Amino acid sequence: MSQPTQPILPGFKLGKFDINPPIALAPMAGITDLPFRRICRRFGIGLTVTEMIASRAVEYGSERTERMAELDKDESPVSIQIAGSDSKYVVDAAKWAVDHGADFVDINMGCPVKKVVKQVAGSAMLRDEPLVARVIDAVVKAVDVPVTLKIRTGWDSESKNVQNIARIAEDNGIQMLTVHGRTRAQMFNGKASWQDIGLAKDAVSIPVIGNGDIIDGASALDMIKQSGCDGVMIGRAVQGNPWLLGEVRAAIMGLPKPETPSVEEVWEVVHEHMLHLADFHGVKRASKLVRKHVPWYSKRRRGSAEFRASFQKVFVWEAQIEAAKAYFLSDIHEQDADDKVLDIAV
Ligand SMILES: Cc1cc2nc3c(=O)[nH]c(=O)nc-3n(C[C@H](O)[C@H](O)[C@H](O)COP(=O)(O)O)c2cc1C
């Protein structure tokens, strides 16, 4: 009889929530909107995070900012991520996030983008440790939900301070720390250092989530082994491939790798994603967004290059649905043909 499998990671408590499995979808501006998070939730992950919301944008209160903080009723546990370096605005944004239903408030101190860094927000804050402490302290005191922090390993290779920042975070009441194993100077280049994530883990006793370059179940297990992290966060590799979350989940739960989704299952997810986008953003905006998302789903599939090129020339919503359907279901015919060849061979 086969032995019952042990999960590789047991999960952990964050406030009143169990983060189990300890797998989070990474926040990605312009990508992890409600429709995308809804699709990813199907694969049994433990935490979703909204796109980063600038605290000054909260102050202006635009319709767009409101939409970014919209959560599904059953989307829990979920974090709303905020950014900023002026405690007054960050505190207001944190309270606003809680009013919008956030189970946790996540502070972004990892964003490398010039526009954000110029305002000494995102990863630029890592260069000013007293500022990090001040902002965290103010937010933790202002809200009664767990406050979490997402960082890079430092500004550049000469000034890596991941351990200092981790300690400052814990000392000031952060309850979970996510570390993307790159410095700001690396942007998205080179490799994420999973050893550097381990440095943060060694420095604190709060849960540490490892992030950067997970592409499959094996790489997730490798990161866990190298860093000792308590959970993993996955971003880019999920674009057009939410099934990856199921694969990582199985790896962490010590379960067999799920079967490759059938052509029909793939189309069902793509179609559902398209419909969620239309429902949430309206057809006009969805029509633009599918030009980014749908081609991602075609990666690693036959005829992807031709499909990408032709899909970019389709602008009308109904035609986009038809073009996607024709492409994603076309493999059925190929599969049938393969089966026939096999039948003949047998
Ligand atoms: C298009 C894009 C947008 C991102 N937006 C955010 C964001 O809003 N907040 C944040 O903390 N990180 C953001 N990130 C960083 C990711 O959360 C993650 O740390 C990074 O992509 C490394 O993980 P990965 O290798 O699994 O993608 C973004 C990354 C990408 C590619």
Ligand as a Chemical Component Dictionary entry (heavy atoms), coordinates in Angstrom:
data_LIG
# 
_chem_comp.id                   LIG 
_chem_comp.type                 NON-POLYMER 
_chem_comp.pdbx_formal_charge   0 
_chem_comp.three_letter_code    LIG 
# 
loop_
_chem_comp_atom.comp_id 
_chem_comp_atom.atom_id 
_chem_comp_atom.alt_atom_id 
_chem_comp_atom.type_symbol 
_chem_comp_atom.charge 
_chem_comp_atom.model_Cartn_x 
_chem_comp_atom.model_Cartn_y 
_chem_comp_atom.model_Cartn_z 
_chem_comp_atom.pdbx_ordinal 
LIG C1  C1  C 0 4.395 43.043 -15.394 1  
LIG C2  C2  C 0 4.796 42.930 -13.941 2  
LIG C3  C3  C 0 4.162 43.718 -13.007 3  
LIG C4  C4  C 0 4.529 43.637 -11.664 4  
LIG N1  N1  N 0 3.850 44.377 -10.743 5  
LIG C5  C5  C 0 4.139 44.246 -9.430  6  
LIG C6  C6  C 0 3.363 44.895 -8.442  7  
LIG O1  O1  O 0 2.386 45.620 -8.739  8  
LIG N2  N2  N 0 3.719 44.717 -7.138  9  
LIG C7  C7  C 0 4.778 43.933 -6.765  10 
LIG O2  O2  O 0 5.068 43.805 -5.580  11 
LIG N3  N3  N 0 5.506 43.284 -7.684  12 
LIG C8  C8  C 0 5.198 43.400 -8.995  13 
LIG N4  N4  N 0 5.896 42.676 -9.910  14 
LIG C9  C9  C 0 6.944 41.739 -9.452  15 
LIG C10 C10 C 0 6.357 40.340 -9.221  16 
LIG O3  O3  O 0 5.408 40.358 -8.172  17 
LIG C11 C11 C 0 7.462 39.345 -8.854  18 
LIG O4  O4  O 0 8.121 39.804 -7.712  19 
LIG C12 C12 C 0 8.491 39.163 -9.972  20 
LIG O5  O5  O 0 7.860 39.052 -11.231 21 
LIG C13 C13 C 0 9.384 37.940 -9.723  22 
LIG O6  O6  O 0 8.622 36.768 -9.642  23 
LIG P1  P1  P 0 8.473 35.741 -10.903 24 
LIG O7  O7  O 0 9.865 35.373 -11.344 25 
LIG O8  O8  O 0 7.690 34.582 -10.382 26 
LIG O9  O9  O 0 7.758 36.502 -11.981 27 
LIG C14 C14 C 0 5.556 42.757 -11.256 28 
LIG C15 C15 C 0 6.187 41.969 -12.219 29 
LIG C16 C16 C 0 5.822 42.038 -13.551 30 
LIG C17 C17 C 0 6.509 41.159 -14.547 31 
# 
loop_
_chem_comp_bond.comp_id 
_chem_comp_bond.atom_id_1 
_chem_comp_bond.atom_id_2 
_chem_comp_bond.value_order 
_chem_comp_bond.pdbx_ordinal 
LIG C1  C2  SING 1  
LIG C2  C3  SING 2  
LIG C2  C16 DOUB 3  
LIG C3  C4  DOUB 4  
LIG C4  N1  SING 5  
LIG C4  C14 SING 6  
LIG N1  C5  DOUB 7  
LIG C5  C6  SING 8  
LIG C5  C8  SING 9  
LIG C6  O1  DOUB 10 
LIG C6  N2  SING 11 
LIG N2  C7  SING 12 
LIG C7  O2  DOUB 13 
LIG C7  N3  SING 14 
LIG N3  C8  DOUB 15 
LIG C8  N4  SING 16 
LIG N4  C9  SING 17 
LIG N4  C14 SING 18 
LIG C9  C10 SING 19 
LIG C10 O3  SING 20 
LIG C10 C11 SING 21 
LIG C11 O4  SING 22 
LIG C11 C12 SING 23 
LIG C12 O5  SING 24 
LIG C12 C13 SING 25 
LIG C13 O6  SING 26 
LIG O6  P1  SING 27 
LIG P1  O7  DOUB 28 
LIG P1  O8  SING 29 
LIG P1  O9  SING 30 
LIG C14 C15 DOUB 31 
LIG C15 C16 SING 32 
LIG C16 C17 SING 33 
# 
